[in-house]
Amino acid sequence: MKKIDLFAFALNNFLRRKARSALTVFGVIIGTAAVVIMLSIGIGMNKGIEDQFSAMGDLKIINVSTKTGTWNEETGEWEQASVVEPLDDISLANMRALDHVEAVSPDQWINNISVLVRNKEQKVIYPSFKGIDAAAMDDLGYEVVLGRLLDERDVGTYNFVVCYNIPFTFNDIHETDWSKLTMDYESKAGEELPMNPVNEFDDSVVYEMTWDSNYGAGAVDTTKPKVKAYEGKCVGVLVQNLNDGKTDWSSEIYMDIKGAMELDELLRKNNEDYNKGMYGDDYYGYSYEDNTNYADGRKNLYNQVKVVADDTSHVLEIHDQLNEMQFQTSSQMDYIRQQQEQTAFLRGILGAIGAVAFFVAAISIANTMVMSIYERTREIGIMKVIGCKLADIRGMFLVEAAIIGIVGGLLGVILSYGISFALNYMAKSGSMAESFGIYDSGASISIIPFWLDIAAVLLATGVGVVSGLYPAIRATRLSALEAIKNE
């Protein structure tokens, strides 16, 4: 028998008993739609959780700090580590050597730089200065709206990049009424900058950095040590950081870590000399003695380090390796993993519901095919007598079962899109998404990727073929003479 004849026989038998075929196909439709919807909800849950944490920061970044001890889960007490691995240049080199690490950078708040002065006329008071690896700023995910990011040219210099809000917070340097000073500013989405602060190639604009919030506000007392200020250049302005989608409340100024730490030490000493000149030897300053026992007698240079993975798929692998190196770590992907583990039970239930629906559909297909054999026993006997191969008889029933699976799978996928649309509509118009661990009102709780469509149709076809296997084998085992005698 030719393959086309085999298919024609199977299709004809499928269409001959329309009511029964329709009911069987309906079972496959329900099973397919159930599986697709249940899996789509699981995919939507994962995507919603990822989107929530992605809005809070780059998913490829891992925050690393020293691990001074651990909580004992049995006793509930803190156990101090006897030896602590420091965050120094040796540790940074070891981190860079890990597979799939794209960049490593210190992420250090600078304590003694608290004022930015522009042309001795304006100043920003108490911005947050942060030291990073200038060469890694691009890899850390920063973007500029004006100028450029820090790069290799800025290593060891006092050049800096400001966040979007800094140009809004320059005050008259002579203003002494603190109630009139702009200390913080939250720019609205799309709000234009009041000025272009970049002076990388403009020598008419001079920036100075110092520790004294009263710098330049009035007459200088020559009996005290001179307050020092050091020049730097602004090379760029970052894009707005709209965490809530509406406003930006950032206040950071970024410098290369080497230049920032050098300047921090210079200003610390100047601050100390100035205040000792005021208070004498009773002034203790801000010195801090770290008595932690660091490995190999090394010193801890950085409070925190950022490690950037080359892809989000490698973040958790790097995360675990850093833990093995005895560092404390945190990342958005780790939080996602914890959240997804909490919702794993719910996703398992959804998957089980879909599997049960498909199992019922499989029984329905098997029952339909067995009934078909009983009705076509005489036909099967005649086919055997005239010399039809057993493989062709078996194939005819398998093709018919496959047709049921394909038709039911395709219609089931179409139905699942309708259900998915309805679920997403209800989620966006209410609080349904929160039931699935998603707290973004605009998020979709059901997402059907293209690969799921293909997989569902293939699964439905496979279930149909497997369900038809027993009836097909049964058909080949019928006695030709007994089958012919059957009425």
N, C-alpha and C positions, 0 to 999 in steps of 0.2 A: 504494500500500500504506500502510495506517495505521501510525503509529509503534508502537502496541501490538502489531500483527501482526508488525512487523519484530522487535520484542524477543522475541515468542513464538517465531518461527522460530529466532532465534539461540539462545535458551535451550533449545529442543527439540534442536537440533543439538549443543549442549554436553553435554546429558544423554544423548544417544543413544549416544555412544561413551564410556562411563564410564571404562574403563580408561585409554584414551589421554588423556582430559581430566584424569583424576586425576594421571597422571604429569606432564602439562604444568603443572598447578596446583602440583604438588609442587616443580617447578623454580622457580616464582615464589615459593613459600613460602620456600624456601632462600635465594633471592636477596634477598627483602625482609627476612628475619630477619638475614641477614648484614649488609646495609646498616644496619639499625636498631642492631644490637649494636655494629658498628664505630663508628658515630657516637656511640652512647651511651657507649662507653668513652672517646672523645675528650671528650665533655661531662663525664663523670665525672672525668677527669684535670684538666680546667680548674677544675671546681668544687672538687675536693680541694685543688688548689694554692691557690685563692683562700681557702678555709676555713682552711688552715694559716697563711697570712699575715694573715688577718683576726684570728686569735686573738692575733697579736703586736701589733696596733695597728689604728687606724681606717684603712680603705682610702682614705678621702677626703683624708687629710692628707699633705702634702708637706713634708719637712724641707729647709730652705734654709740654706746657709752661704756664706761668702765663697769665691771661687775664686782661690786664690793662685797657681795654676799647673796644669800638666797633665803626665802621663807621655807621653813620646815612645815610641810603640809600636815604632818602628824601632830606636832606640838604647837603649831601656830606661832612659833618664835622665829626671830631673825637670826640667822647664823652668819657671822662675819667670816669672810674669806681670809685665809691665812696669808695668801699671796695674791696680788691683783695684777692683771695684765694691763699695762699703761697704754694710753693713746698717745703715741709719739710717732716719729718718722719711721721707726723700724716697723711698728704695727701697721702703719699706712702702706708701707712697701709690701708687707705680707698680704694685706687685703687686695692690693692691686694685682698680686700674682694669682689670685683665685680665678678659676675659669668663669667666663661670662660676665666679668666685672668690667664695666665700661669706664668708670671714673671713681675716684675716691677724693674727698675733700673735707678738710676741717670745717666745722660750722660753729664758730666761736663768737660769743658776745664780747664786745670790747668795753671795759668798764670806765676807763679814764678819758675817753673822747666823748664829750657830751655837748659840744657846741660847734656849729658850722657857720663861719662868717664869710659874707660875700662883699668884697670891695670896701671893707671896713665901714659899711653903711647899713647892712642888714645881717641878721643872724637867725639861725634855726636853733632853738633851745631844746635839748634833750631828745634828739632823734636816737634811734637804736643803731649803733654801729656794729657791723658784723664782719668778721674775717673769714674768707673762704679761699680756696685755691683758685686764683684768677684764671689759670689755664683750663679749669674744669667748669667754668660758669655756664658755658653753652650746654655741656652735658647734663648739668643740674636742672635744665629745663627752663631757665630764665629767658625772657624775651624783652626787647626794647621797643619803645615807640619813637624815641629820638636817640641819635648817636649810636653807640655800640656797646656790647658787653665787654667785661674785663677779659683779657686773654694773656698770652705769654709776654706781651710787651709790658704788662702792668705788674708782673711778679716782682716783689720787693719794693714797689713804689707806694706813694700815698694817693694814687689815682683812685677814683671811686665812681660807683653807679648809684643813683638815687631811685627810690621808689616813686610812684606817680604822685603821691601826696606831698612830698617835700617842697616842691616849688610853691605850694599854697601856704606854707608855714614860715616864710621869711618875715621877720619883724624889724621895725626900726631899731637900730642898735642902741639908740639913746633912750628908748622907752624903758622906764623903771617901774611903771605901774603894771604889775603882773596880771591884773584883771583885764588889761587891754592887749595882752600878748596872745598870739595864736600858738597854743602848745600842741594841739592835736587837730587834725582835719580829716573829714571823711568825704572824699570826692564822689560825686554821683556818676553813674554809668554814662559815659560819653562826654562828661564835663571837660571842657578845653583847659589846657594848662595856661596859667596866667603869664608865663614866661618860658623861654628856652634856657635852662640852666647849664647846658653843655658848653664848656669853655676849653675843650681839648686843643683847639687851634685858634683860640681868641685870647691873646695876652692882655687885653684890656679888662678882662674879668679875672679877679684873683680870689681864690678860696683859701681860707685858713681854718685849721681845726685846733681846738683847745679844750681845756677841762672847766674853765671858769664861766659860769652862766652870766656873770656881770661884765664879761669882757667887752671893753669899748663903750660902756654905758656912761662913763663920767671921767672925772679927773683921776689920774694915776697917783697912788701914794708911793712916793719914791723911797719911803723908809722900809718898805717890804720888798722881798725878792720879786723880780719881774715875772709876770705871768707870760709864759711862752705860748706861741701859736705857730703851727707848721703848715706850709702850703701844700696843696694838692690840686689835682685837676678833675673836674667832672667829665666823664667820657660818655655817659648815657643815662637815659631815663627809662625805667621799666614800664611795661604795660600795666594797666589797672588790674588789680587783684580783687576781682568781684566775688568774694566768697559767698555772698548771699544773692548774687546776681544783680544787685542794685547799687551797693556802695563799696568803697575801698577804704579800709581803716589802717592800712599799713603805715609804718614810720621808719623803715629800715634804710640804711646807707651801707653799701657793700664795698669792701676793700680787699685787696690781696692779703692773705693771712700773715705773710712775712712782714710786709709793710705795716699792717695793722698792729701786730704784736710789738714791733719795734717802736712805733709811735706811742702805743699804749704805755710802754715802759718809760719813754722819755717824759710823757705827761704825768705819769705817776710820781716820778722823782721831782718834777717841777711842782706838782701839787703838794707833795710832802715838804719840800723846802719852803714853799710859800706859807703853809700853815704852821710850820715850826717857827717861822719868823714872826707869826702872830701869837702863837700859844706857847712857844718855847718847847722844851723837851717833854712837856706833858702831852703833846700831840702824838697820838699813836698811829694815825693814818688808817689805811685799809689793808694792811698786810695780813696774809693768811698763811699759816704754816700747815702744810699737808704732811701728816705723819703716817700716811698709808704705806704699807709694805709692798712696794711694787717689784715685779719680777726683775731679777738680775740687777737690782739697785738702780734701775732707770727712773726717769721722772715722767710724770704725766703732763704733757704739753697742751692737750686739747680737752675741752669738756665734752665735746660731741663731734662725731664724724659722720658724714653722709657717704654711703656707698651706692653707686648707681649700676643697676644690672643692664645688660644689653637688650634684654627683653623681659616682659612681665612673667613669662613662663619659667624663667630661671630665678626669680626673686626668692621664692621659698627655699630653693636649694642653697643659694648663697646665704640666706638667713640662717639656716641650720648649720652651715659651715662656720659662720661667725660665732654662733653659740658654742660650737665645739672649741673655738679658739678662746673661750672664756670671756666673751664680751656680752654686754646687755644689748639686746636689739629690739627694734620695733619697726613696723612698716605697715602701710595700708593693706598690702597683700596678706600679711599675717592676721590683721583684724578681719579681712575678708574670709580667710580660712576658718577662723574661729566662728564667725557668723554663719558660714555655710555648714560647719559641723553641727551647729545648733539646729539648723533647719533640715539636716540630712534625714531625720526620722520622718518628717512630713513629706519630703520628696520620695522616700521609700514607699510610703503608703500610697502616694499618687501613682507610682510605677506599678505597684501591686494591683491597684484597681484596673489599670490598663491591661496588665497581663491576664487578669481574670476574664476581662471582656473578650480578649482575643482567644482564650481557651474555650469559652462558650461558643465563639464563632467557629472554631475548629471542630467542635463536636457537631455543630449544625451542618458543616460541610460533609463530614464523614457520614452522618445520618442520611443526608440527601443522596450521596453517591451510593450507599448501600441499597437504599430504596430504588435507585435507578437500576441497579443490577437485577433486583427481583423483577422489575417490570420488563427488563430487556433480556431476560434469560434465554428465551427462544432465539432472539436476534444474535446473541453471543454464540449459541450453539451452531447456527447456520454459518456464521463467519468462520468458525473452526472447521466445519465440514468442508467448506469450499477452499480451505487452505490458507486462511488468514493467519499470519504469524502471531504468536502469543505476545511478542513485544509490541505489535501494533494494537492489539486489544488492550493491553495494559496502558500503552501510550494514549489511547483514545480517552480513557477515563482520567488519566493524569492531566491531559490537556484541558478537559472539561473542568476539572477541579481548579486548574490554574486560571482559567477564564473567570471563574467565580471569584477567585482571590484578586485578580487584576481589576475587574470591574468594581468589586467592593472596596478595594484599596483606593482607587482613583476617586470614587464618590465619597469615601470616608475622609480623604484629604480635603476635598472641597467643602464638606460639612464642617470640618475642624476649623477652617478659616472663618466661617460664619460664627462659630462658637467663640473663637478667639477674639474676634472683633467685639462681640457682645460683652465678653469678660472685661476687655480693656476699657470699653465704654463705661461699664458700671464702676470699674476701679477708679477712673479719672473723675467720675461724678460723685464719688463717695469716699469712704475710708477703707474699702475692701482690700487695697494693697497692703495695709498694715498687718492684716491677718497672715500675710506671707513674708513678713519681715522686711517690707519695702516701705519707706516713709517719704518717698518722693511722690507727690500727688500727680505728677506728669508721667510717671513711669508706667510701662506696660507690664502686666503680670503674666501675660502669655506672649511668647515670641516663637514663631515657627520659622526656623531657617530652612533654606532650600534643601540642604542635605537630609533634613528630617522628612520632607515630602518623599524624596527618593527612597529613603530607608523604609518608610511606612508602606509604600507600594510593594517594594521587594519583600518585606516581611509578610504582607498579606498574601502575596503570590506564593511565598514559601510555605506559609501555613496551609494554604489551599492544596498545594502539591502533597505535602506531608499527610494532610487529612485524607486525601484521596488515594494514598498509597495502599492502605489495607484493602479498600474496596476494589482497587485495580488488580491487586494480586489475587483477590478472591474470584474476580471475574475470569482470570486465566486458569483457575483450578477447576472450573465447572466442567463436568463431563459433557462432551458434545452431544452424545445420544440422549442423555437425560435432559439436557437443555432443550433439544428439539422437541421432545415429547411434552415439555412444559407448555401449559396453555396460559 
